[in-house]
Amino acid sequence: MRTPQVEAATGLPASVTIYEVGPRDGLQNEKTVVPAATKVEFIRRLEAAGLQTIETTSFVPAKWVPQMGDAEEVLAGLAASGGDATGRRRPALVPNERGLDRAEELGLEAIAIFGSATETFARKNLNRSVTEQYAMFEPVVKRALADGMWVRAYVSMCFGDPWEGPVPVDQVVEVAQRLMDLGCAELSLGDTIGVGTTGHVHRLLEALGHKGIGPDRIAVHFHDTYGQALANTLAALRDGVSVVDASTGGLGGCPYAKSATGNLATEDLVWALTGAGVETGVDLEQLVETSVWMAAQLGRPSPSNVVRALAG
């Protein structure tokens, strides 16, 4: 299989941690429910390709996101198939204390909460206002930390909202700071509808830094609606970020934001970083094979440019 010519780029970190969201964010918007056994196989293949952090599922009610209604079955299947079934390798999304109860019953050691930077999306996604979301998350984070869990905070709509339009940087920073003040270890900045640009990325990271949230505590999560996900990611890396959310095959979307198309494809990210001399620990050939396999399960070709080029 063809590989990129390596020419080390200046200004980038020596290594990048890929936070793989394909099994959760990548599949959550699929209209046809993917069998739990297929999800288990997907995660096992991703781990075999070298991905060390894989968000496996979400403990939201099935009536909200039917695709995630099999969380217990998926995690039980992973445990039965061997390997490390706990810890930061396999975090899950947790919306409230009921979700945390389910996560703890299954022995998970890492969770993520998901807040919104805008009122409209908070209402649609959480049935809460922006202010009310903190009250919902506070007992979740407090309990999780007391039990020794690792907690990540997502903030959606950081770069634009389909209902409210542009989102002021200061508004995003305020929400991010409130969530991180709960005690979360990592903040993932979500460009949920893919409208961000490189200057906007720099401005937001700079503003967060002024509030004491440095790039060592930040991950970036870009959707590729306008083809800007990889450019925005590289801009964030040049500003010191070293954790990137990506979805194998470019799968993804948001059930509450119809303009949110696929995530940054993990293969596209790995190709770019490999060529720039940045270590990811991921075997690109195995990753592409996994993406082709998953695309066959979904009955359509992968939207990833690198997958199309290498497997075409």
Helices and strands as residue ranges (DSSP letters): E 17-20, I 22-26, H 36-48, E 53-54, E 57-58, G 66-68, H 71-80, E 92-93, H 97-105, E 110-116, H 119-126, H 130-146, E 150-156, H 169-180, E 186-191, H 198-210, G 215-217, E 218-222, H 229-238, E 243-246, G 248-250, H 266-275, H 284-298, H 305-311
